[in-house]
Amino acid sequence: MKAIKFLSMLLIVTLTGCKTQQNPVKQALQDAENRAWFEKAVQALNEQAFVLEADKITFKHGHFTYVTSNTNFISMHDKKATIQMAFNSPYAGPNGIGGITVDGTVSNVQMSTDKKGNISYSMMVTGIGVSASVFINMYEGTNQCTATIYPNFSGNIITFSGNLYPEDESNVFKGRAL
């Protein structure tokens, strides 16, 4: 009986040891993939050709909603930006897909990196229906980021949370702009 318990314990310890040895390999592969996406995202920010696909939108007082990333985004190409929100609702909204889409011209672009490697990116977006400061924070080693939009003529601050991709690797659907 003692031999059976001993063999059972030995088997459990052995299997647990094998399982924990696989996790560092998986973690190393995940870290390498995250690093590659981070490098692509930094290059996209430098080239001013990126899309932040949001999967969560947070409003002024902390209320938030999870959204579809291919219809909720902030994009920039050269000196043009698009900000789009589209909620899963039965109403078409001004953009035809349940929300609002605004296009604008970008100015005052600034990018910096802190001591930990986190990226801060800011820009002004001005156009029909939009006049806002946009601040993007991307965390070192991953393309996960947040973008906070501060409208110049109201206090309705909105934060997009999601992943930042190069423009050519994004899959977003743009609705009708104002």
KOLNUDREN-88123 format. One record per residue: residue in three letters; x, y negated, z of N, C-alpha, C in turn. Coordinates in steps of 0.1 Angstrom, whole numbers. Example, Ala and Ser with C-alpha at 12.3 -4.5 7.8 and 13.67 -1.06 7.14 Angstrom:
<atoms>
ALA  132  57  78  123  45  78  132  33  78
SER  128  22  71  137  11  71  129  0  79
</atoms>
This chain:
<atoms>
MET  8  12  0  0  0  0  9  -13  0
LYS  20  -12  8  29  -24  9  35  -26  -5
ALA  38  -15  -12  45  -15  -24  36  -22  -35
ILE  23  -19  -34  14  -25  -44  12  -40  -42
LYS  11  -44  -29  11  -58  -26  24  -65  -30
PHE  35  -59  -28  48  -65  -32  49  -66  -47
LEU  45  -56  -54  45  -57  -69  35  -67  -74
SER  24  -68  -68  14  -78  -72  19  -92  -70
MET  25  -95  -58  31  -108  -55  43  -111  -65
LEU  51  -101  -68  62  -103  -77  57  -106  -91
LEU  46  -100  -95  40  -102  -108  35  -116  -109
ILE  28  -121  -98  22  -134  -98  33  -145  -98
VAL  44  -143  -91  55  -152  -91  62  -153  -104
THR  63  -141  -111  70  -140  -124  61  -148  -134
LEU  48  -145  -134  39  -151  -144  39  -166  -142
THR  38  -171  -129  38  -185  -126  51  -191  -131
GLY  62  -185  -129  75  -190  -133  75  -192  -148
CYS  70  -182  -156  70  -183  -171  61  -194  -175
LYS  50  -196  -169  41  -207  -172  47  -220  -170
THR  54  -222  -159  60  -235  -156  72  -238  -165
GLN  78  -228  -171  89  -230  -180  84  -234  -194
GLN  72  -231  -197  66  -235  -210  62  -250  -209
ASN  57  -255  -198  53  -268  -196  63  -279  -200
PRO  76  -277  -195  86  -287  -199  88  -288  -214
VAL  87  -277  -221  88  -277  -236  77  -285  -242
LYS  65  -282  -238  53  -289  -243  54  -304  -240
GLN  58  -307  -228  60  -321  -223  70  -328  -232
ALA  81  -321  -235  92  -327  -243  87  -330  -257
LEU  79  -321  -263  73  -323  -276  63  -334  -276
GLN  55  -335  -265  45  -346  -264  53  -360  -263
ASP  63  -360  -255  71  -372  -253  77  -377  -266
ALA  82  -367  -274  89  -370  -287  78  -376  -297
GLU  66  -370  -297  56  -375  -305  51  -389  -301
ASN  50  -391  -288  46  -404  -283  57  -415  -287
ARG  69  -411  -286  80  -420  -289  80  -424  -304
ALA  77  -414  -312  76  -417  -327  65  -426  -330
TRP  53  -424  -323  42  -434  -325  45  -448  -320
PHE  52  -448  -309  56  -461  -303  65  -468  -313
GLU  75  -461  -319  84  -468  -329  77  -473  -341
LYS  67  -465  -346  59  -469  -357  51  -481  -354
ALA  45  -481  -342  37  -493  -337  45  -505  -336
VAL  57  -504  -331  66  -516  -329  69  -522  -343
GLN  72  -513  -353  75  -517  -366  63  -524  -373
ALA  51  -518  -370  39  -524  -375  36  -538  -370
LEU  39  -540  -357  38  -553  -351  48  -563  -357
ASN  60  -559  -359  70  -567  -366  67  -571  -380
GLU  60  -562  -387  57  -564  -401  43  -571  -402
GLN  36  -573  -391  23  -579  -391  13  -572  -399
ALA  13  -559  -398  4  -550  -406  0  -538  -397
PHE  -9  -541  -388  -13  -531  -378  -28  -531  -376
VAL  -33  -520  -369  -47  -519  -365  -47  -513  -351
LEU  -53  -520  -342  -56  -514  -329  -70  -508  -329
GLU  -70  -495  -329  -83  -488  -329  -88  -486  -314
ALA  -98  -493  -311  -103  -492  -297  -113  -481  -294
ASP  -111  -474  -283  -120  -464  -279  -128  -468  -266
LYS  -124  -480  -261  -131  -485  -249  -131  -501  -250
ILE  -142  -507  -247  -143  -522  -247  -147  -526  -233
THR  -140  -535  -226  -143  -540  -213  -147  -554  -214
PHE  -158  -558  -207  -164  -571  -208  -159  -579  -196
LYS  -164  -592  -195  -160  -602  -186  -159  -597  -171
HIS  -170  -591  -166  -171  -588  -152  -167  -573  -149
GLY  -160  -567  -158  -155  -553  -156  -164  -543  -161
HIS  -176  -546  -167  -184  -537  -173  -177  -532  -186
PHE  -179  -519  -189  -172  -513  -200  -181  -503  -207
THR  -177  -500  -220  -184  -490  -227  -174  -483  -236
TYR  -176  -470  -238  -168  -462  -247  -173  -464  -261
VAL  -165  -466  -271  -169  -468  -284  -162  -459  -294
THR  -166  -460  -307  -160  -452  -317  -149  -460  -323
SER  -137  -454  -323  -125  -461  -327  -124  -465  -342
ASN  -131  -459  -351  -130  -463  -365  -139  -475  -368
THR  -148  -479  -359  -156  -491  -361  -154  -502  -351
ASN  -144  -500  -342  -141  -510  -332  -126  -512  -332
PHE  -122  -524  -337  -108  -526  -339  -104  -540  -340
ILE  -91  -542  -339  -84  -555  -342  -74  -552  -353
SER  -74  -559  -364  -64  -556  -374  -57  -569  -378
MET  -45  -567  -384  -38  -579  -389  -30  -574  -401
HIS  -31  -582  -412  -24  -580  -424  -18  -594  -428
ASP  -5  -595  -428  1  -608  -431  -4  -618  -421
LYS  -11  -628  -426  -16  -639  -417  -31  -639  -416
LYS  -37  -627  -418  -52  -626  -417  -55  -615  -407
ALA  -65  -618  -398  -69  -608  -388  -84  -606  -389
THR  -87  -594  -384  -101  -590  -383  -104  -585  -369
ILE  -115  -589  -363  -119  -584  -350  -133  -579  -352
GLN  -135  -566  -349  -148  -560  -351  -152  -552  -339
MET  -165  -554  -335  -172  -546  -325  -184  -540  -331
ALA  -187  -527  -329  -199  -521  -334  -203  -510  -324
PHE  -215  -512  -319  -220  -503  -308  -229  -493  -314
ASN  -230  -482  -308  -240  -472  -312  -254  -476  -308
SER  -260  -484  -317  -274  -488  -314  -282  -487  -327
PRO  -295  -487  -326  -304  -486  -338  -304  -499  -346
TYR  -298  -510  -340  -299  -523  -347  -287  -525  -356
ALA  -288  -530  -368  -278  -531  -377  -268  -542  -373
GLY  -272  -553  -367  -263  -564  -363  -259  -572  -375
PRO  -252  -583  -373  -247  -591  -384  -238  -584  -394
ASN  -230  -574  -389  -221  -567  -398  -226  -555  -405
GLY  -239  -551  -402  -245  -540  -409  -243  -527  -402
ILE  -234  -526  -392  -231  -513  -386  -233  -514  -370
GLY  -241  -523  -366  -244  -524  -351  -236  -533  -343
GLY  -230  -543  -349  -222  -553  -341  -218  -565  -349
ILE  -206  -570  -347  -202  -582  -353  -187  -580  -358
THR  -184  -586  -370  -171  -586  -376  -167  -601  -379
VAL  -156  -605  -375  -151  -618  -378  -137  -617  -383
ASP  -135  -626  -394  -121  -627  -400  -116  -640  -397
GLY  -103  -641  -396  -96  -654  -393  -82  -654  -398
THR  -76  -666  -397  -62  -668  -400  -54  -668  -388
VAL  -43  -662  -388  -34  -660  -376  -24  -671  -376
SER  -21  -676  -364  -10  -685  -362  -4  -683  -348
ASN  7  -689  -345  14  -688  -332  17  -674  -328
VAL  22  -666  -336  25  -652  -333  38  -652  -325
GLN  37  -645  -314  49  -643  -305  49  -629  -300
MET  62  -623  -300  64  -610  -295  76  -609  -286
SER  74  -602  -275  85  -601  -265  85  -587  -259
THR  96  -583  -253  98  -570  -247  103  -572  -233
ASP  97  -566  -223  101  -568  -209  112  -558  -206
LYS  117  -559  -193  128  -550  -189  125  -535  -190
LYS  112  -532  -188  108  -518  -189  106  -513  -203
GLY  106  -522  -213  104  -518  -227  90  -520  -231
ASN  81  -526  -223  67  -528  -227  67  -540  -236
ILE  58  -540  -246  57  -550  -256  45  -559  -253
SER  48  -572  -254  37  -582  -253  36  -589  -267
TYR  25  -591  -272  23  -597  -286  11  -606  -284
SER  12  -618  -289  1  -628  -288  0  -635  -301
MET  -13  -639  -304  -16  -647  -316  -28  -655  -314
MET  -30  -665  -322  -42  -673  -323  -50  -668  -336
VAL  -63  -666  -335  -71  -662  -346  -82  -673  -348
THR  -82  -680  -360  -91  -690  -362  -98  -688  -375
GLY  -112  -689  -375  -119  -687  -388  -134  -689  -385
ILE  -142  -686  -395  -157  -687  -393  -161  -677  -382
GLY  -167  -682  -371  -172  -674  -361  -162  -669  -351
VAL  -149  -674  -352  -139  -670  -342  -129  -681  -341
SER  -125  -683  -328  -114  -692  -324  -110  -686  -311
ALA  -99  -678  -311  -95  -671  -299  -80  -669  -298
SER  -76  -667  -286  -62  -662  -284  -63  -647  -281
VAL  -54  -639  -288  -54  -625  -286  -41  -621  -280
PHE  -41  -613  -269  -29  -609  -262  -29  -594  -262
ILE  -19  -588  -268  -18  -573  -269  -6  -569  -260
ASN  -9  -559  -252  2  -553  -244  3  -538  -247
MET  14  -534  -252  17  -520  -255  27  -514  -246
TYR  25  -503  -240  33  -497  -230  45  -489  -236
GLU  56  -490  -230  68  -484  -235  67  -469  -237
GLY  71  -464  -249  71  -449  -251  58  -444  -257
THR  48  -452  -259  35  -447  -264  29  -459  -273
ASN  19  -455  -281  12  -465  -289  -1  -469  -282
GLN  -3  -465  -270  -15  -470  -262  -13  -484  -258
CYS  -24  -492  -260  -23  -506  -256  -37  -512  -253
THR  -36  -524  -248  -48  -532  -246  -47  -545  -253
ALA  -58  -550  -257  -58  -563  -264  -69  -571  -257
THR  -65  -583  -251  -75  -591  -245  -78  -603  -254
ILE  -90  -606  -256  -94  -617  -265  -100  -628  -256
TYR  -94  -640  -257  -99  -651  -249  -104  -662  -259
PRO  -118  -662  -260  -124  -672  -269  -121  -686  -264
ASN  -118  -695  -273  -115  -709  -270  -127  -717  -265
PHE  -139  -713  -269  -150  -721  -266  -160  -714  -256
SER  -156  -704  -250  -165  -697  -240  -156  -689  -231
GLY  -162  -684  -220  -155  -676  -211  -157  -661  -212
ASN  -163  -657  -224  -166  -643  -226  -154  -635  -230
ILE  -146  -632  -221  -134  -624  -223  -137  -610  -226
ILE  -130  -604  -236  -133  -590  -240  -119  -583  -241
THR  -118  -571  -236  -106  -563  -237  -108  -550  -245
PHE  -100  -548  -256  -101  -536  -263  -90  -527  -258
SER  -93  -514  -256  -83  -504  -252  -82  -493  -262
GLY  -70  -489  -266  -69  -479  -276  -55  -477  -280
ASN  -54  -473  -293  -40  -470  -299  -38  -479  -310
LEU  -25  -483  -312  -21  -492  -322  -14  -484  -333
TYR  -18  -485  -346  -12  -478  -357  -8  -487  -368
PRO  2  -483  -376  5  -490  -388  -8  -491  -397
GLU  -9  -501  -404  -21  -504  -412  -24  -492  -422
ASP  -14  -486  -428  -16  -475  -437  -19  -462  -431
GLU  -18  -461  -418  -21  -448  -411  -34  -449  -402
SER  -41  -460  -405  -54  -462  -397  -66  -458  -406
ASN  -76  -454  -399  -88  -450  -406  -100  -457  -400
VAL  -101  -470  -404  -113  -478  -398  -122  -482  -410
PHE  -135  -484  -406  -145  -489  -415  -149  -503  -412
LYS  -147  -512  -421  -150  -526  -418  -164  -529  -423
GLY  -171  -536  -414  -185  -540  -417  -184  -554  -424
ARG  -196  -560  -427  -197  -573  -433  -193  -584  -424
ALA  -183  -592  -427  -178  -603  -419  -188  -615  -420
LEU  -188  -623  -409  -195  -635  -409  -191  -645  -419
</atoms>
